[in-house]
Amino acid sequence: MQFENTYSNLPEHFFRRTRPVSVANPTLICCNHKLIEELNLKLDLTEPEKVAKIFSGNIILDGSDPIALAYAGHQFGNFVPQLGDGRAVLLGEVLDANNARWDIQLKGSGPTLFSRNGDGRAALGPVIREYILSESMHALGVATSRSLAAVTTGENVFRETVEPGAILTRVASSHIRVGTFQYYLAKNDFNAIKLLADYAINRLYPDARKAKNPYLELLRQICDRQASLIASWMHLGFIHGVMNTDNMAISGETIDYGPCAFLDNYNPDAVFSSIDSMGRYAFGNQAKIAQWNLARLAECILPLLHPDEKKAIALATDIIETFDGVYDDYYLGGMRRKFGFLSNKPKDKSIIDELLDLMQRFGVDYTLVMRGLCSAVKTSSDITELSDKFSNAIEFEDWVRRWRDRLQLGSIDPNEIIRSMKSINPVFIPRNHLIENVIQSAVGDNDFKLFQDLLLALSNPFEDNKDFMSFKLPPKSNEIVHQTYCGT
């Protein structure tokens, strides 16, 4: 890899130089060949032992300048002034064929100065979870960090039980978080905030530099990306689980996959994270939490917005208050496409909400129903299998009649509607019980075939694949996952 290190060119209080701690016996689990090509990385993959040493941190490639980043964060609403990369090391940055810049980071590579008495390691289960989820989200069209490689370490880690250790190599367009800005606000270091904001503009939002007020435009564009991101989560039934400010990347990418999950039965109150006892980050709360997090970001950059504090607050407030409308536009636009609406009508939201309400009341699977609608467009379609999912089929069938009327089947080719719907309503999602099965197979039996099979199915989530049809089914009663765990 030809590394660049622009972040480590910032002042040293932005990070700590930290080398990964060598592990006993790194063994390659998986290497993302397609991503390696996309990043234009010149890696010789014919020697898996050497590749495992690279992606474990046992070998540091020339040009790498390993660092652990400093940041703070609100964790479940409580501010912690110093967090930082406690088990991750940024190896450096690479440029792809389009000259886009990407961070290459090891996760689980040993303790750093930010570890807070932790071991700095990752267990195999959470590494597998993040690999599957991040790559699935990418295939589903969601902005996300990516997984480049995973290795086992040949060492155990100690959590609730003894588990095999592993390291994930993660790729993201940036690891700057809302909490990164908060770190310097807590120190009243406004010079550092300005340096960080300038760096963010140059790297992630270069168009903001052209604006009359570049820092206000930076805030506006970050809000826009977050609104788009959260809407895409909601379209798919994804629950992040720990939307702390230190887990919100200002790039607008999904990052830090911990106790995240996908809905089976539709429920806006759904919570899976074992540490979210109050439901702060429930499925239906995610847009409001994103707005709250963005308000914390705005507080950090107030001095950059205007020298007069009252005017700065007014400018920031205007941006934060527009988030609801921007998010609603992204959300409704995506839901219209999921429901096959190729134009905009005033009653679209009520039709959409009616089905979501039916799904919640009758406890039906969100992904199956949405994909099932693709086969119910034509008036000649048999919807028996779909309506049987609702204990009151009459209510659902009444809704289908209203929905078909809205589709304007008399003036629009139904096949065009079906093609559009199938391109946005997936067959395959990384269902919670499937991930648990993969983890159990890998951790318990050192068997990664199910992991590879699930990755393959999820790489084309909108295409029916007869080889993997069991992966589209919801969990049986004894397979339902009620809680997911962070892994730290």
N, C-alpha and C positions, 0 to 999 in steps of 0.2 A: 504494500500500500504506500502511496505517496502522501504522507501526512502534511497537513497545514495545521497551525496552532494559533488561530487568531484570538481565541478566548484566553489562552495562557499568556498572551501579550498584554492583557489588561494588568493593572496593579495587583500585586500578590495577595492583597487582602480579599480578592474576589475568589480565591481558591487556595488550596494547599497542594504543593507537588507531592504526589503519593504514588509509589510503585505498587502494582498488584503483588500480593503475597503468594509465593509459589505454592503449588499443590503437589500432592504425592504422585498421583498417577492419572493425569488428564486423559480422558477417552472421548472421542467425538461421538455425539449422539446424532446430530443433524447439522447439515450445512446448507444454507439457502442459496443454491446455485443461481437461481433466477435473479435474486437481489444482488449477488456478487456481479453479475453481468450488468445490471442496471446501474450499479455504482462504478462500473468500469474499473473494478479492482483486479489487479494483475496477480492473482494468487494461484500458486501451483497446488492443486487439490489432489495430486496423485500420491502424496505422502500424508495419510490421515494422522499419523502420530505427530508429525511436525505441525500440522494444522491445529490439532488439539492443544499443543503447547502454545501456539499463538493465541488461540481463543480462550485460553485459561489464564493468560498473563505470564506463563512461565518463560516465554520468549517475548521480548519487547522489540518490535521492529524499528529499524532506523527511521529517524524523523519523528517518532512518537514522543510526546511530552506529557506523560500521564499526570492528571490532576483530579482532585476531588473538589467539587463546587460547593461554595458556601451559600446557604439560604436559610430563611426562617419560615414561619407559616402559622396560620390558624388551623388547628387540628380539632375538628368537631366544635368550632366556634371559640376555642381557647387559644390565645396567642402564645407561641413558643419562639423566643427571640433568636435561638440558634439551633438549627437542625443540620442541614448539609448532607452531602453524599456520605452516608455512614457505611455503605457496602457497595459502592460503585466508583469506578475510576474511568474518567474520560481519556481515552488513548490519544485522541486528536480528531481532526476533521479531514474529510476527503471531498474532492470535487468530482461530480459525475460527468458524463459526456455532454450534458447541457449546461455545465458550469454551475450547477446548483451545489450548495455546500451541505454536508451531512456530518453530524457527530457520530463517532464510533465509541461506544461505551461498554465496559465490562460490568456486569451486575452480579455481585456475589464473590468479588475478587479479594476479599479480606478487609480487615479493619483499617480505618483512616482516622484522622484527627477529629472527625465528626461522628464517630461510631457510638459515643455515649455508652461505653461499656458493653456494646454489642460485639458479636463475633465477626461481623462484616461478611458473613457467608450467606449463601442461599441454599435451600433444600431443593431436591430434584423436583418434587411436586409443583411448587410455585413456578419454577423455571419452565416446566412443561406447559403449565396453565398460560403463562404469559406468551410463550412461543405460539401456541395454538390461537389464542385470542387475538393477538396483534396481527398475525398473518390473515386470520379470518376477517377481521375488521377491514384490513386493506382490500381484500378481495370483494368485500361488500360495498366498497366505495367510500369508506369512512376515513377521514384524516387521522393518522395514527403513527406512533413509533412502530418500527419494524424489528423483526428478529433475524439476525444474520447467522448465528450459530448457537449451539448448546453443547456443553461438555459436562461429563461427570468428573469429579475431582479425585476419586479414590479415597476420600476422607468422609467421615460422618459429621453431621451437624446435630445439635441438640435443641429440639423444640419441645412440644408436648411428649414426643417420643424421639428415639434416635432415628435419623433419616440420612440417606445418602446425600452428599453435597453435590452441587452443580453450579455452573456459571453460564449466564446468558450474555451473548453479545448483542447489544441493542443499538439500533440506528434511529436517529431523529434529526429533524432539520435544526433543532436547538434544544438544549435542556434548561433554558432560562424559564423560570417560573414566576408567578405572582409573588411567591415567597422570596424570590431573589431580591426583588425590589424592597420587600418588607424588611429584609435583613439590614439594609442600609438606612431605612427610615428609623428602625429601632435604635440605630447608632447616631441618628441625626447627621448622617454623612451625605449631604445633598450633592457634593461633588461626585461621589460614587454613583448616586442615582442618575445624575446627568450623563456620566460616562456610560452607564448601563443602558440608558434610554437611547443614546447616540449609537451605541453598538447594535442594539435591537433594530433601530431604523435602518442602519446600513446593511445589516445581514438579512433581516426578515421583511422589512416594510420600506424598501427604498423609495417608493412613490410618495411616502409621507414627507420626505425631504423637500418636495416641491410645493408643499402647502404653505399658506401664510403662517400658520401655527403648527409646525411639524409635530410637536408633542401632543397636541390635541388630536391631530390626525392619527397619530400612533394609537392613542386610546380608542378612537373611533374604529380603526381597522381591527384592533384586537377584539373589541366588542363584537364586531361583525363576524369575525372568524369563530368566536366562541358560540354565537347564536346559531351559526350554520352547523357547528359541531354537535351541539346539544340536540338540535332538531334531528340530525341524522341518527343519534342514539335513540331518540324517541320513536323514530320511524321503524327501528328494528327491534325494539324491546330490550335495549341494553341498559344495564344499571352499573354504573362505575363503582359505587360502594364507598369510596373514600375521597370525596371531592374537597379535600382540604386545599388551602391556597398553595401549599407546597407541591400539590399534585396537579396543578393547573398550569400547563405550558402556554406561554404567551404566543407561541407559534400557531395555536389552534389545533394541535394534535392531541389525540387521546394518548395519555402516558400513565405510567405507574399502574399496571394491571395487578391489583391485589385481590381483594374479595369480590371481584366483579362477577356478574352473572347475566344471563339472558332470561327473559320471561318465558315461562311455559304458558300457564293460563294468564290471560290479560288481567292486570290489577295495578292501578296507579299507586296503590299504597305498598306495593311489594318491596320488601327489604330482605336481602340475603346476607349481608355482611355481619359477621358475628360480633363486630365491635361497634356496630351502629344500633345500639340498644334503644335509642329514642326515635329512630326513623328519620333522622335529619336528611339523609341522602337517599330517601325512598325514590322509586322510579318517577313518580309524578312531581317531585320536588326539584328535579335537577336543573330546570331552567331558572328557577328562583335562586338556587344556590349559586349558579354561575353568575347571575347578576350581583349577588352579594359579594362574591369573590372579586368581581371586577370593580366594585366600589372600593374594596381594599387596595386594589392597584391604583385607582384614581387618587386615593389619599396620599400615596407615595410620591406621585409626580406633580402634586399641586403647585409647588414653587416653579416648575417648568412651564406651567400653563399660562400664568400671569403673575406679575410681581405683586399685584393687589390680591390678598388672600380671598376676600369676598368675591371678587370677579373670577378668581381661579375656581372656587367652589361652585359658582354658578355655571361656568363652562363645563366642568366635570359632571355636575348634576344633570345638565341637559343631555350629555352623551349617555350616561348610565340610565336615565329614564327612557331613552329611546330603545333600550335593549328589548323591552317587552314587544314592541311593534316589529322590530327587526326579526326577533325570534319567531313571532307568530307568522310572519310572512314565509320564513324558511320552513316552518313546521307545516303550515297548511299547504304550501306548494308541494312538498314531498308527499303529504297524505293524499292530495288530489291525484298525483301520479299513481300512488299505490292503489287507489280506488278506480283508476281508469278514466278519470275526468281529464279530457284533453283540452278543455277550456275552463274558464272561471265563471262560476255562477254564485249568486249571493247565498243560496241555501246549502252550498257544499258542506260547510262546517257542521251544520245540523245533521245532515245525512251521515257524515263520518262519525260524529259523536253518538248518534243513535246505535250504530253497530258496535262501537266500543263499549257502550253501556250494556248492550245485550251480551257481549262477550264477558264482561265483568260479572253480570248478574248470574249467568249460567255457567261460569267457570270453564270457558273453552279456550283452547290453545290459540294464541295470537298468530303465530307463524303459519300454522296449518290452515287456519281460516282465511288469512290474507292470500296465501297461495291458492287455496281452494276457489276463491272468487275468480281467479283467472279462467277457471273452467266453467264458470256460471254466467258468463257474459251473455251468451246467446239465449234467446227466449226458448229455444228448443232444448237447451241443456238440462240434463237430469241433475237436480240439486239435492236428491235424497240423501246421499252420503254426507253432504255438507250440513243440511238441516238437521240430520240426526244428532249432530254434535250439540244441538241446543235442546234442552228438555222441553221447551215450549216451541215446537217447530213452526207453529202458526205465526208467532211474532216475527221470527226470522224470515219466513216466506213473504210476509207483508212488507218487510224491509227490502227484500230482494226486488219486489215489484217496483217500489219507489226508486231504488237504485238503478234498475234497468231503464226506467223512464228518464232518469237524469243522464244516462249514458248517451241518450239521443241516437239509439240504434237505427232509427230510420234514416238518419242523415250521415252517420259515420260508419265506416267499415268495421264490423265487430272484430275482425282479425287484426286490424291495426291496434284496437284497444287491447286485445289479448297480448299482442307482442309487447306493447308498452308496459303492461302490468307485470308480465313475466320477467322483464328486465330490471324490476325494482323490488319484487316480492320473492325472497329467496326460498329455495327448496331446503337448503341446508344452513343451519346456524350451529355454532359450537354450544350445543345444549349442555347444561350443567352435569347431567348424569353421564353423558358421554365423556366429558373431561375427567370426571371421577374414575370412570372405568379405565381410561388411558393411564391415569396416574397410578391406579392400583396395579395395573399390569406392569408398568415400568418400575415402580418402587418395589413391589412385592416379588416380581418374577424376572426383573431385568429384561423385559420383553417390550420392544418398541414397535412391533408390527402394527398394533392398533393405532399408535401415535402417527405412524406414516400413512396409514389408510385414512384416518380422519383428516389429516392435513391435505391429502389428495382430494377428498370429497369437498372440503371447504374451499379449495382453490378455485372451484367453479360453482359457486353457491346458487346460481340461478338456473343451472342446467340439471335436468333429471339424469341421474346416473344409476342404472339398474344394479350395478355392482355394490352400491352403498345405500340402498333404499332403507335399510334398518336405521341409518343415521338420521333420517327425517322424522322418525316417530317420536312422540312425546314419551316421557318416562312412565313406566308402570308404577303402580302405587308403592311398591317396595323399592323403587329406584329414585323417587323424588328427593332432590337435594333441597334441604330447608335452610342450611347455612353454608356460607363460604368463608374462607379464612385468608388472612393477610400473608402469612408465611414468614414474617419477620420475627 
